Amino acid sequence: MKQITIVFLTLLSVVAGEFSNRGKQFLVNFIHGHVNSQTNDPIYHYLYVSSEEAGNITVETRSTSSHQGYLQDFVLESMQSSIIKVDENLSMSLGNRIEPKGVLVSATVEVAIYVTSRDSNGNPRESYTALPVTALSTSYIVSALWTNPILNVAAVQDGTTVDIRLNTSCPVFFNFNRKTYSSHDTIIVQLDLFYVFQLELPYDMNSNCDLGGTLVTSDKPVSVLSGSSRVVGNGACGYAVEQVIPVELWGNKFLVPDLYDISDYRIRIVAGHNGTDIFVTMNGEVSSGKTEIYFMNECGVMDLDVADRSSVSVVGSRGISVTQYSLELAPFGINVHSRAHFGGNYTVTPLAHSLSYVTILILTTAQDSFNINGKYPHLSMWSNLVGTIYSTITIPLAAGQHRLEASEAFLAQVYGYAVSGTYGFTAGYILDHLPSADLYVQRPYLPHHATQGTTETRRTTLHNLPTTTVSSRSTDTPVTNTMSIPPSASSTTTPGCHDKPGISCQILETSLHICRDPVLSFKYCERFCNLCQPCSVLQPCIPIIGR
């Protein structure tokens, strides 16, 4: 039987008493995503889970026509990450449908969960930071994507009624339960725990269809995902998905740092209320720094393309959401969190088989306190965001765990590029409050026709993982920000790590500085640019446990 792998990956540590993306219970699910229509290759899904305390974690699923429900318990080690494997058939099927394919994750201690996916060749497809059930609510406005949009709504309680008021530019109708729906129509569905409603149009290579601004309301808390089942970029394709943040948790002051690539990027702004004024200021090498003013109403959507090496300040008179999309290779999306929601002290693990980076945004007065794995980047590596009191830095990440700490709250975006695929996520964030603070799904919950599989408990240890090396604060020699993984992070190379035959990487570096290009360096000069990593898809740094 084919298997899917769920991976629990990122950890956020915040000040005691603050609410955050950490929690003790999560309901996650996986959208249907197209990869190769000719070979019908599967997409493998992962959850990485990390905890600062030792404890136990349980993964529970419900039976479907192609999957036997099960309940599995595992042991969590303090300050370690685990990879838990689940049945591949829990991916949603193609089309508009309801299926019991939610995955309930319960822990005895607070954890942070990061969901990602990859194809059969190990190329990353997308990723998102999961919200705990206590952060779920009853009102969402989706950001979606501008091509082949997809929307998933999952229930965490039985007898949940969901209303979906479509806001769509799609030239065709959505068909569900023998009815057709178009823009401004409302689809009403009834869901029980584990059940997921998916809205998806058939794949169209030239799609300019959009679901941005669609309103999702419910009588009980739900989880909402939005994105694209297939998005094509510069030479690659994949699918993009983000977990939608409830409207009541939106902010109004955002700073969007540049992504490390050679392309422009796009931000999508969604308004949560009528009469919202939006103030946008772009600063960069080709940006003027002039502030533009826009007016938006509830469910309004606006896309803005931003020049490479530019940052953006976005201020709303009322709550808004901001999503950043890379336009390099297959576009990926990252929920940008407002300045009031910056968190602190994260442990992150980049995806194997990718050239990965972390971009940090922090108050300039606190930049000298930031450290990664106990090492302090030289101050010359930081760049001040023009017109702000913030500074940014991008650091390459080798395989393994990385601890990010500072004296002040900061934004941390983790993302990466492979030969054919990308991924990106926000490491973590704090919340104003928990909309469903008292919500907890009682377990074990083995529904009708679900049978308890073999329960196994394994310890997961991650000793001697490689870490990224950056300059110490005490060094007298400035370290230039070359954006290639330091040799110390790649002293053990994987078999097959080589430069493309017939290519002179020395000439390309001298003339084009290819090692500064995160995509071309990985594609043509992997060994020359010190990008060989000791972890691979078949031999990951973190042990895989589960089914």
Number of C-alpha atoms within 10 A of each C-alpha: 8 8 15 21 23 29 26 26 31 32 30 26 24 19 12 6 6 13 20 25 26 28 21 17 25 28 24 26 26 26 27 23 25 20 21 14 8 6 7 9 13 19 25 26 28 24 27 25 23 29 27 19 15 16 16 16 20 19 20 23 27 26 19 15 8 11 16 16 22 21 22 20 19 21 17 27 19 14 16 22 31 27 22 24 21 25 22 22 21 25 20 23 17 17 17 20 16 20 19 23 27 25 23 23 22 25 20 15 17 21 30 31 32 27 26 27 26 25 18 12 11 21 23 30 30 28 29 26 27 28 25 28 28 23 26 26 23 19 20 25 30 27 34 27 28 19 22 27 30 27 28 25 23 29 26 26 17 13 13 19 17 25 16 21 20 20 22 19 14 19 12 13 13 19 16 14 8 5 9 12 15 18 17 13 13 17 18 13 15 16 22 15 23 24 23 28 22 24 24 24 20 13 19 12 11 10 17 14 19 22 29 27 24 24 21 23 18 20 13 18 25 28 27 29 24 26 30 29 25 27 28 19 16 12 11 16 20 28 32 31 31 27 23 24 24 23 19 17 20 20 23 19 22 21 23 21 23 23 25 24 20 16 17 17 21 18 22 21 24 24 30 25 17 13 13 19 18 21 16 19 18 23 21 17 12 12 16 10 18 10 14 11 13 12 14 20 14 16 21 21 21 15 14 12 13 21 20 18 19 21 22 22 19 23 20 22 16 17 19 30 29 26 20 25 22 24 20 24 23 27 28 31 29 26 23 24 27 23 18 16 23 20 26 22 25 23 25 27 27 24 34 25 23 31 27 27 24 24 19 20 25 25 19 17 12 15 24 17 16 20 20 22 15 15 19 21 27 21 14 11 16 18 14 15 22 15 11 12 11 18 19 22 22 23 23 26 29 32 26 24 27 21 19 23 21 18 16 16 23 27 28 28 21 24 29 27 27 25 20 21 27 32 32 33 25 23 29 32 27 23 19 14 14 20 18 16 13 9 17 16 17 7 11 11 15 16 13 9 11 17 15 16 13 11 13 13 16 11 12 20 15 15 11 9 14 21 19 22 21 21 19 17 17 10 11 9 10 14 15 11 17 14 17 21 24 18 16 14 22 21 14 13 16 14 10 8 15 17 18 14 8 7 11 13 22 15 11 15 17 10 9 12 14 21 26 18 17 24 24 17 25 25 16 22 26 20 19 19 22 21 28 27 25 22 23 16 15 9 12 16 21 24 14 16 19 18 18
